[in-house]
Amino acid sequence: MGEACREGTHVIKRSYSDDVMRSMNQTEMNADRARWMALLAKAPPGLFASAVASFGALPDYLWLRKPEVGLAMVRARTGGTGAQFNLGEMSVTRCALRLASGEMGVAYVAGRDRGHAEKAALFDALMQSEARPRVEEIVLQPIAAALDAALCATLAQAAETKVEFMTMVRGEDA
């Protein structure tokens, strides 16, 4: 797809040893977690369901906040730089849970899919546990690949509509 496609847009960092985790600052760990939470939230429903099924048995957990649907105000800027204005509202599903081993998972998912939010929170918690390498391989890598492919297709389609203008120089302007 040439220049229109950026390879590896949805990349997460590799698993870390305890020593590396201790040396990382909180900002780096938060950025890493934000990347995998975004992947889980944006996962196409069919692909996410198949990834969950291929993961196998899921651990027990305790609800801290059962999935609930609410509204969030979407704000925008004209041209990306102007004054903010309220674009409208969108539905969001959120939940929080704690694994039996103590890790806490949180999810915010666009739309009303309570099951998606539940599984996203569960995998968020698992990414903070010993199961992290397995979650990356079975769940996150296929989602990242699918989102990258969709982005590449969109960029390629947009590149096809690019118009290059040229101006002829007139004699007296030369």
N, C-alpha and C positions, 0 to 999 in steps of 0.2 A: 504494500500500500504506500510505499515510498515515504516522503516527508510528512504526509498527512497523518501518519500513525506514529505515536510515541510508544515504544516498547516498554512494558513493565510499569505502567502508570500506577497500578494498584499493587505496590510492593510492600511487604511487611518484613521487618528484620527477622533474622534467624533466631533460633532458640538461644538463650543465654544461660551460662553457668551461674551459680550463686555468686561467685567472685565478680563476674561482670555486672550482675544485677546490683550488687552493693556499690560498684564504682560508677554506675550510671546516675545522672542527676534526675530529679523528679520530672523535669521538663521533657527529657528524652523518653522516659517511660510513659508519660502521659501522651506524647505524640505517637508512640508506637501503639498504645492501646486505642487511641482515636482512629488510627488506620484500620485496625482489625474490627473495631465496632462499626465503622462506616461500611466495610465489606459485608459484614453480617446484616446490617440494616438494608443495604441496597441489593442484596442477593435476589436474583430472579426466583420466584416462588417454586417453580418446578425443579430447578437445579438445587435449590436449598433443601427441598424435601428429599431428593435423591442422595445428597451429601449426608444428611442426617441419617437416612436409612443405611447407608454404607458405613457410617461410623460405628454402628452396632449398639450395644447396650449403653444406656445413658445413666449417669449416677443419680442417686436420690438427692433431693434438695428440699429446702424449706422456703416457702414464700415470704418475702419481706413486703412486697407489694404485688398483688395479683395483677394480671394484665388489665389495664383500663384504657378506654378510648376517650380522648379529649380533643380539643381544638387548639391550634397554635396560629398566631398571627404571622403571616409571611410579609416581610418588609422588603422593599426593593429601592433601587436608585435609578433615576433616568440616566441612561448612558453609562451606568456603573460608577459615576462620579458625582451626580447631582444630589439634591436633598433627598432624604429618605421619605418614603410614603408607604402607607399600608396597602399592599397589593390585594390581600384577601386572607381568608382562613383556610386551613387544611386540617384534616383529621390525623391524629398521631396516637399510636398505641405505645404505652410504656409499662415496664414491669421491673421488678428487682427480686433476686433470689439469693440464697446462700447454700452452697454445697455442704454436704455432711462433713467434708474435710475443712471447711471454714472459708473458702474463697467466695467472694460476693460477685455476682454478675448483674449487669444493668443493661437495659435495651430501650431505645426509642426508635420506632419504626413508622414510616409514613403509611397512612391508611388505617384500616380497622382489623387487620389480621392478628388476632390474639395469639395464635399458635406460632406465627413467625416471631413475634416479640418474645415469647417464652423460650423458644429454641435459641434465639440470638443472645438472650441473657444467659442461658445455660452454657453456650459456647464461649461467651465472654468470661465466665467464671472458670471454665476449663482451660482457657488460654493463660490463666494465672496459676495453673497447677502443673503437676508432673505430666499431664496429658497434652501439654502445649505442642510438642513436635507432631504428634498424631493428628491433632486438630488442624495444624497448618497444612499437613500433607493431604488429609482426606477432605477437609471442609473448605479451608480458606484458599488454597491454591486453585482449585477448580472454579471457585467464585471469581477470584481475581482474573483468571484467564478469560472467563466469559464476559466480565465487565470490560476488560481490555479489548476483546474482539468486537464488542458492541460499540465501544468508543472509536475504534479504528474504522469500522463500517460507517459510522456517522461522519467522521472526519473525511473519509474518502468520498462520501456522497456530497459533502459540502464543497470539497475541492473540485468536483466536476462542474460546479456552477460558477466557479471563479471566472471573472471577466477581466481581461487585460485591455486597457485603453491605450491608444497611442494618438499622438497629436502630430499632424503634418505641419511643418514649418512653412509659413508663407514667405514669399520673397522679401517683402519690406521688413519683416521681423527678424530676418537672418543676420 
